[in-house]
Amino acid sequence: MPGALTALLGITEPIVLGPFGGASSIALTALVSEVGGLGSFGLYGYSPQRIRETIESLRAATGKPFALNLWLPKGDEVAPADVDLAPYLDALAPLYTAAGVSAPTVPDAFLPSIEDQLDAVMDAAPAVLSVVYGVPPADVIDRARGRGIRIIGTATTVAEAVALDDAGVDAIVASGAEAAGHRVSFLQPPERSLVGTFSLVPQVVDAVRAPVIAAGGIADGRGVAAAFALGASGVQVGTAFLRTDESAVPPAHRRAIAAAGDTDTVLTSAMSGRLARGIPNRALHAIEASGLIAPFPAQNWLTGVFRAEAARKDDGDLLSLWAGQSAGLATRSDARDVFRELQAGVPR
């Protein structure tokens, strides 16, 4: 029930902001923490220096607990030297032209090392470290415990939840297939791990000792109430907050969420090289039609060049329009209003 999670994390409401890799904002993270939930900030691709600067900004904005989110390596990531990018650059050339940018120069690395990122997080000792795409190693859990950091893992299947529970994480997000963004499966391919929230949450609750946070398809008080009826101790909400003015996404992304209905999202690896749920647009269709999608994280880096310019120009045709299946319920533009609506579903 709610008390198990709130006491564990030092919050007053069992509501967690979804961590948006590349789309988190200081304002939204701090607001959710300030009103009693757990604000979360996604650190995908952040250098150690940028992590330190982000934590400083968050602490200047709120004195309440917040979570930092990292992507654990799965072992299938490619380095620039591992892949010939020429055919993928050719396939994306029309999209670079449409955005008004040049094809990028291949970097020395697509991502900073997870070890360096973890060092920066451990040094800063936030209240919570949340992770996706795997089970944190024992030494990471031990380091976190020594720094007073709670660890939240993320599961898309019961087996993943059990693996996280056995490792000793403090809480587990059970992420149903309805959820926006990347399918963070790590034991089986994501295509074989598409369990809906309504099926996943109670089975995870029955299988683990740690408190369970329900995620996927929860956008209003009714979804919150349903999650608790299924045995969850809290909820994680993404799309409803992504739609708000406080989020970091461009206005075109907010408009796309506002216009989306229940069947208006798809699962695709076109934008990043890993399966994710979002709203289709020109870029997604063009990449899928080309049949050329580079392995992760090369594809994410390649598309990031035109996506960054598209964000600057507010061009929704060239963005990653991540959204969940309950986008049609994301009707509020003020994050405080979203939070109050979610609060209404928490059992008292």
HUQUI-V158114 format. One line per field, one symbol per residue. ss: DSSP state (h for helix, s for strand, l for the rest). phi: phi as a letter, one per 20 degrees, with the letter a starting at -180 (. if undefined). psi: psi as a letter, one per 20 degrees, with the letter a starting at -180 (. if undefined). Layout:
ss=???
phi=???
psi=???
//
This chain:
ss=lhhhhhhhhlllllsssllllllllhhhhhhhhhlllssssslllllhhhhhhhhhhhhhhllllssssssllllllllhhhlllhhhhhhhhhhhhhhllllllllllllllhhhhhhhhhhhlllssssslllllhhhhhhhhhlllssssssllhhhhhhhhhhlllssssslllllsslllllllhhhllllhhhhhhhhhhhlllssssslllllhhhhhhhhhllllsssslhhhhllllllllhhhhhhhhhllllllssslllllllssslllhhhhhhhhhlllllllhhhhhhhhhhhhhhhhllhhhlllsllllhhhlllllhhhhhhhhhlllll
phi=.gffefffemddcecdffeefncfcgffgfffffeoedfccedgmffgfffffffgffffebeefbdddceffendfddgfebeegfffffegfffffemceffefefbebfffffffgffffelffbddccmqdffgffffffgfemefddeccdbfgffffffffnfebceeefffffmfeefcecggfdceefgfefgfffgfdcefgddebondcbffffgffffeofdacdcdgfeffefffeffgfffffffeedfdedcebdgecncfbdaefbgfgffffffmdcfffegfffffffeffffffeldffceeefaefegfeeddddffffffffgfeffd
psi=rhhggghgikriplppppoooijqqgggghghghjiaoqqppkpjprgghgghggghghhhqjrqrqqpqoqpiijqqrhiiqoighhgghighhgghikqqqqpprhqhqrqhghghgggghhmrhppqqrkappqhhgggggghjkpqpprpqirgggggggghikqhrppooriiqqbpokqihqqhhjkmpqghhgghhgghirhqqpopqojoiahghgggghhijqirqppfghhhirhiriqqhhgghgghiqahjjqrpqjghiiqpqpapqagggggghhhjooqqqjghhgghhghhghhghilniijrompqrikhiiniqiphhhgghgghhipp.
//
